[in-house]
Every structure is written in C-alpha cells, then in structure tokens.
Amino acid sequence: MWCEAVRWRERGELGARRFETAARARRTASLALSNRKEFTTPHNGAINSLQRRYLLSGASDGSAAIFDVQNATEYEAGFIAKHRSILLVDKQHENGHKFVVSMAVWYPVDTGLFVTASFDQYVKVWDTNSTQVVMDFKMPGKVYSAAMSPIATTHMLIATGSADVQVHLCDIASGAFTHTLSGHRGSFELFTTFIFFKDLLCTAEDRQGQNCATAHYGAVTGLRTTTDGMYLLSSGSDSRLRLWDIDSGCNTLVNFEAMRLQTSKPLQLAVTEDPSLVFIPCMASIKAYNLWSGMTFQTFRGHYEPVNCCYYSAQEQELYTGSNDMQILVWSPSTPAFTEMPLQEDDGKRQTDFVVDDDNWSD
C-alpha cells in the first residue's frame, strides 16, 4: 500500500498534504508505550501539567522541571534513551514554590521564560537560563490554573484563576494586574479550568444546583481547543466528554463512548494536529477517541495510579502522560512512517532504509 502511495506521490497523483496526513495518521494509530525512550523524573509528587518540545512539567511536590524530548542525557543498554531533567526548581530553590504547582506554562514566543502557578497563592515568571524569578504576582488565594495566548502580539497577559470569583489578568510587561474579569458566581475552589486560544479566553466552573445552562452535570474538569480553533472539548466530573462549536456555542452532540474520569482535580486533554483524535486521562489509563464519531480508538495502559495530564507532540508524533505515580511515560509510534517498501535497485536488492522525514523519492 505504502509502496503504491509513494509512486502516486512521485507521479503527482497524490497531493503532498494528503500524503503527509496519511503518514501521520498511520503513525498515530500505532502509538504504544515506548521501549526506546523514557523520562527519569525528579518529582516526588503527582505530575499535574505537561507542555511543549522542551517538556515543562509541574508537580504536587511544588517542583517544576524541564526535559529535552529530542536529545537524551544518556543511553541504557545501548539503545534506550533516558531523558533526565535539564532544569529543576523545587522547594529547596530560594524562589521555589512552597506548595503544589498546579500549572506550568511556557511563554508562547520564547522558551527563555516560563510561568508557574501554585497553591502558595503565587504566580511566578521564571528566566529559564538563570533559573531565577523575574516577576511574581500575589493572588487572593490558591491558584488553580494559568494560561497565556499562543499568538498574542500586542500583550503579554497571564490569565489566572484562584480561590476567588474573578479571573485576574497579569501583565508581564508592567508587572501589574490589568483586568479583573467577573462573571463566575462561585469560587474556583473545586476547579478552575480555562485556556487561551488566540484572543479567546475560555473559562469553566462548577455550578451544580444553580439555574443556568448546563454543560456538564458536575464540575468542568478540562478544556481543550482543536488546533484549528473551531471546536472546544470539555470534560466533566460527570464522566462525560463534550465537543462544542466555538462559533455558535452549540454542543455538536457527538456521543463519546463511556469513560470514567477523575473528579478530584483538573485534567489536561490533548488532540492530534488533524484534528482526528482526542486523548483524555481515564483514571490509570488514557483513552483516545475519534473526535467526530465518539468511538474509542485505543486505550493506553502503563501508569499505576490516576493520570492527570497528557500532551501530544505533533513534531515528534509522540504522546506524553503524567500521573499520580510520579512518572512521565512516552507513547511512540511502534512502526516507522512507512513499512518496507520494496524498490528494485539495479542489483536486484530491495531498498528498505527509509527515514521518516527524508524525501527519498525526489531528486
């Protein structure tokens, strides 16, 4: 099949975009627990957050760490790549958080800065190179979440949700609070779940028993937009997953198959670049659902305790998951982008050494 696809691509019968999409979809479909890459985490608590190529993690022991997912720090048995943290800030650090790091996010434009939010009521902005706090914001209570716009060019705002009824916007440029957004009626003590996409800030809270439109019969535990910004996914403590049309605000009524979700803390969802699949932590496993049919595509099992967060890297085509067992697991494609594609050489031998990202069929 792939041999024919390559020939179609050579002849121009198959578009580059369709060929790339098919290759990515095939690799995503073959995700399995990696036997060649693992992370040695320095955390002594549950992993609550995972972000980007330089994987940024925040944990319940008050620490935040950074891993390079492309370059291993050492190799075990000659081929298992071990990735140790290249940066760690914990309680022993002079500016470290005293309690749970609920969220850790990169400054979207440059990995020279990252932001951590904690139950010690502080949001801190860190210089990655010097591992020093360059700015901090004292919040009115425990900070449950923080988010930044991935494409903003006119502001450097951090949206934060704490044990308060308002969402506070913190400006890195001025070091001040620029906006206080009111609209939530209850405190964020159960869950604060929100995300920035472009200039859209999505927030959620628990309004059980109140007279309002109901997205979930319980607290909203997770939010995630698709990469094209057209749809919003929400998970709830009612163990339901919903898909929303952002333009109309309507539920698309996709019926996702049964799942069992944590009710004690927020969840970090992930979607593929297509978008065709959504990954959601389901207790000690991770389930992948088809975004449009709601059918279970695959179930990933490897953690020993409930999973809190997952991050899908479109560049590496890998899934990273963090759990209460203090481990970060890597789920890699179990097969290369192309299976053995026999192309006859002059000597009659078959050429099989294809590399995923190399253009082996053109001049």
Phi, psi and omega in degrees: 000311182288331175298316178294321180298320179296319179294321175299320180293321178299320183275357180081010180280342179238123182296152182299320182294317180293322180295316179296317180299318180295319180294317179296317181297321180293320179291320178297322181293341183256015180302136178207162180304124186292135175254013180228000179215135176210154179255132173262101188276142176271000185284145175247024180210180182298144177275120185255339188209142176222138184213133159065182183298309166280099191294116180258123182237145174237144187226167183288346178273010178085012183252158173226141184222157179235135178236144172268111186282347182263326183247116181285149177277335177197167179236136180251134181058023174087338184221349178274113182280120177259130181246105175268159181296137176264352176206138178217128171237122182226196183295336180283342177291142184300333179247015183291161177286150181270335183231195185308133169272107185279333181206140174227125184226146176281149165294122193301328187276330189210134178281012175285348178226146169216161186238137175236144176238142188217163175288353177278011174078015180242144166248123186240140176254124187249142168274118185296321184290319182263352185050040178241151176282123179263344180194144173220156181234125178273121183261164183286355180187191178306137179263122184261339181199158176210148181208152176229151178290131182286344184231010184297136178242348184250359179208164177231058187268142172249121176271129184231146175234129183227192180286064186208167181267359180247156168262126182256135176256120182257132182259116179294326183296319184256343183076019184236167173276125183263326183219149169236118185260120179256151180162330175280141185265329181254171178284167180267024188293332178278303178214142165238113183231116174201161181219155173259133167223119187055239178252022179255124177253118180256128180233157179212152176211174177269122177234045179298135175082002180259156182275085180207166177299134187251122174273320179222151176271068184151188181291145172277119187259345181200146175227145177201129174271155171287162186295336178273356177075012183272334186227154179236130176258139177226140175244153183224166178289355173276009181059044177234149175240130181238148176243123185245142172276115185294324183295317182263340183078012185264149173289129180284352177065025171292128183265094179285138183298163188303142178213162176236117185249155173297148177242001187262348182200163179295156179240144176255116180267165177219150176229153176283167186291337189308304355269134179233336182232147172240135178254130182223132177295127178236089185057237184273005179236173175235131179250140174253125180245144170292126188295332188259333179259337181082003182280147177291123181269318181197152175239129181255125180235131181186333178279155181260344180226172184306139179271136183253330188211152173215148181222128179255124179265114179292328181289313180275345186054046180230155177248132178244134182229142179238145190219171174294346178280007175071018181246147169250119180256148179249131178243111185248157173301131183279350177229155176293172182299329180229133174286181183303119182244099186290112173248121185288126175268174180299327182271006177085356180277156181264136179268120185234358187269068179271142177252142188307311189258007179271144179267083189278353186254001181242170182289000000 
